[in-house]
Amino acid sequence: MQIEPSATWLQVVAVCGAVAAMLYGLNIIYKRIKAKNQGFGPATLKAVGVVLFIPTILILAVVTNFQSETLAALLGTVAGYVLSNGKSDD
Protein backbone atom coordinates (compact mmCIF):
# COMPACT_ATOMS: atom_id res chain seq x y z
CA MET A 1 0.00 0.00 0.00
CA GLN A 2 1.49 3.29 -1.10
CA ILE A 3 0.72 6.54 0.69
CA GLU A 4 0.01 9.56 -1.45
CA PRO A 5 2.59 12.35 -1.08
CA SER A 6 -0.10 15.00 -0.63
CA ALA A 7 -1.60 13.08 2.32
CA THR A 8 1.83 12.84 3.93
CA TRP A 9 2.44 16.58 3.59
CA LEU A 10 -1.00 17.30 4.95
CA GLN A 11 -0.25 15.14 7.98
CA VAL A 12 3.06 16.92 8.55
CA VAL A 13 1.38 20.32 8.35
CA ALA A 14 -1.39 19.23 10.76
CA VAL A 15 1.11 17.85 13.29
CA CYS A 16 3.31 20.95 13.05
CA GLY A 17 0.25 23.17 13.52
CA ALA A 18 -0.85 21.18 16.57
CA VAL A 19 2.62 21.38 18.12
CA ALA A 20 2.72 25.12 17.42
CA ALA A 21 -0.69 25.50 19.11
CA MET A 22 0.62 23.60 22.13
CA LEU A 23 3.70 25.78 22.45
CA TYR A 24 1.72 28.98 21.92
CA GLY A 25 -0.87 27.96 24.51
CA LEU A 26 1.81 27.09 27.07
CA ASN A 27 3.49 30.43 26.41
CA ILE A 28 0.22 32.31 26.98
CA ILE A 29 -0.42 30.42 30.23
CA TYR A 30 3.11 31.15 31.43
CA LYS A 31 2.83 34.86 30.63
CA ARG A 32 -0.53 35.09 32.42
CA ILE A 33 0.81 33.37 35.55
CA LYS A 34 3.88 35.62 35.51
CA ALA A 35 1.79 38.79 35.04
CA LYS A 36 -0.51 37.92 37.95
CA ASN A 37 2.37 36.83 40.20
CA GLN A 38 0.54 33.57 40.85
CA GLY A 39 1.76 30.10 41.52
CA PHE A 40 0.87 26.88 39.78
CA GLY A 41 -2.61 25.95 41.00
CA PRO A 42 -5.57 23.78 40.00
CA ALA A 43 -6.88 26.24 37.40
CA THR A 44 -3.44 26.40 35.79
CA LEU A 45 -3.21 22.63 35.75
CA LYS A 46 -6.61 22.44 34.03
CA ALA A 47 -5.54 25.01 31.42
CA VAL A 48 -2.26 23.20 30.73
CA GLY A 49 -4.13 19.91 30.44
CA VAL A 50 -6.52 21.32 27.86
CA VAL A 51 -3.76 23.06 25.90
CA LEU A 52 -1.77 19.84 25.67
CA PHE A 53 -4.56 17.27 25.36
CA ILE A 54 -6.69 18.69 22.55
CA PRO A 55 -3.81 19.10 20.04
CA THR A 56 -2.60 15.63 21.07
CA ILE A 57 -5.99 14.21 20.09
CA LEU A 58 -5.68 16.02 16.76
CA ILE A 59 -2.25 14.50 16.21
CA LEU A 60 -3.56 11.04 17.06
CA ALA A 61 -6.48 11.48 14.68
CA VAL A 62 -4.21 12.50 11.82
CA VAL A 63 -1.33 10.07 12.32
CA THR A 64 -3.04 6.88 13.53
CA ASN A 65 -6.05 4.94 12.34
CA PHE A 66 -8.23 5.48 15.42
CA GLN A 67 -11.90 4.85 14.91
CA SER A 68 -14.30 7.76 15.27
CA GLU A 69 -15.78 6.20 18.43
CA THR A 70 -12.39 6.25 20.12
CA LEU A 71 -11.81 9.89 19.24
CA ALA A 72 -15.32 10.78 20.42
CA ALA A 73 -14.61 9.09 23.76
CA LEU A 74 -11.37 11.05 24.14
CA LEU A 75 -13.08 14.34 23.30
CA GLY A 76 -15.88 13.50 25.74
CA THR A 77 -13.29 12.95 28.44
CA VAL A 78 -11.79 16.37 27.74
CA ALA A 79 -15.22 18.02 27.80
CA GLY A 80 -16.04 16.37 31.12
CA TYR A 81 -12.72 17.47 32.55
CA VAL A 82 -13.09 21.07 31.41
CA LEU A 83 -16.72 21.42 32.48
CA SER A 84 -16.30 19.64 35.81
CA ASN A 85 -16.34 21.58 39.05
CA GLY A 86 -13.37 20.65 41.20
CA LYS A 87 -14.71 22.19 44.42
CA SER A 88 -16.59 20.08 46.94
CA ASP A 89 -19.59 21.34 48.93
CA ASP A 90 -18.15 20.28 52.32
BANUVEX-981250 format. One record per residue: residue in three letters; z negated, x negated, y negated of N, C-alpha, C in turn. Coordinates in pm, whole numbers, plus 50000, padded with zeros to 5 digits. Layout:
<recs>
alaZXYZXYZXY/...
</recs>
This chain:
<recs>
met500004991650119500005000050000500004991249876/gln500974993249791501104985149671500624993049550/ile499824986449467499314992849346500304990649233/glu500535001149156501454999949044500834991248935/pro501624982748871501084974148765500514982048648/ser501124993348614500635001048500499245006748530/ala498995010748654497685016048692496635004848684/thr497004992848722496074981748716495714978548571/trp496694978448483496414975648342495574986748280/leu495834998848320495055010048270493605008948314/gln493385004648437492025002548486491334991348409/val492034980648383491454969448308491074973848167/val491934981448103491654986247968490454995747968/ala490375004548068489245013948077487935006548100/val487944996648187486714988948215486314980848093/cys487274974648027486954966947905486414976147795/gly486984987947782486484997547683485075002047715/ala484785004447843483435008547882482414997447857/val482784985147887481884973847862481674972047712/ala482724973747634482584972847488481664983847436/ala481774995947491480895006947450479455003947485/met479234997847601477874993847640477284983847542/leu478044973547513477554963047422477324968447282/tyr478234976947235478084982847102476854991847096/gly476654999847200475495008747204474185000947207/leu474144990247287472934981947291472674975347156/asn473744971247090473594965146957473034975146857/ile473514987446860473024997846769471555000746796/ile471185001746923469775004246958468904992846909/tyr469344980546930468574968946885468394968946734/lys469464971546661469374971746514468424982746466/arg468454994246531467585005346491466115002046518/ile465834996046632464454991946663463974981446562/lys464844971946532464494961246438464264966946298/ala465084976446255464964982146121463674990346107/lys463274996946213462055005146208460794997246241/asn460934984646277459804976346317459034982546434/gln459764988146528459154994646643459214985546763/gly458424989146862458484982446990459414989747084/phe459384985547207460224991347312459415002247379/gly459755014947352459005026147405459835034947495/pro459295046747531460005055747622461325061047566/ala461365063847437462605068847376463685057947378/thr463275045547355464215034447360464735032447501/leu463845033647598464255032147737465265042947775/lys465045055147728465975066147756467335063347691/ala467325058447568468585055447499469335044147570/val468625033747609469275022647680469835027447813/gly469085036047882469565041348009470855049047994/val470925057347891472145065247868473305056247829/val473045046547741474105037647694474675029247808/leu473845025747904474335017748016474865026148132/phe474305037948154474645045648273475965053148260/ile476225059148147477455066948131478715058148140/pro478785046748070479965038148090480065032648233/thr478915030648299478935026048437479585036548527/ile479285049248503479915059948579481425060048553/leu481825057648429483245056848398483905045448474/ile483245034148477483795022548550483925025848699/leu482885031948754482945035648896484065045648924/ala484265054848833485325064848852486705058548848/val486875048448765488185042148750488465032148863/val487465024448900487685013348993487595017649139/thr486675026649172486475030449312487155043849342/asn487075047849464487665060549506486585070949532/phe485625072249439484585082349452485215096249447/gln484635105349521485095119049515484525125549390/ser485165136449347484735143049224483325148749239/glu482935152649360481575157849380480525147149356/thr480815134949396479885123949375479715121049227/leu480825120649155480765118149011480065129548938/ala480275141848983479585153248922478085152348946/ala477665147849063476245146149091475635135349002/leu476355124448983475865113748895475745118448751/leu476755125648703476705130848566475595141248551/gly475365149248654474265158848650472925152048643/thr472795140848712471565132948705471335127748564/val472395122948500472265117948363471885129348269/ala472515140748284472205152248198470755156548217/gly470275156948339468885160448363467935150448304/tyr468285137848310467455127248253467385128148101/val468535130348040468595130947893467895143347841/leu468075154647908467525167247858466085169747903/ser465555161047988464195163048036463185159647926/asn462035166147935460955163447842459925155047914/gly459695142947867458805133747935457335136147908/lys456985144947816455585147147781454975158047870/ser453755155647913453065165947992452215174547900/asp451835186447948451075195947866449565194347885/asp449115183547946447685181547972446895179747845/
</recs>
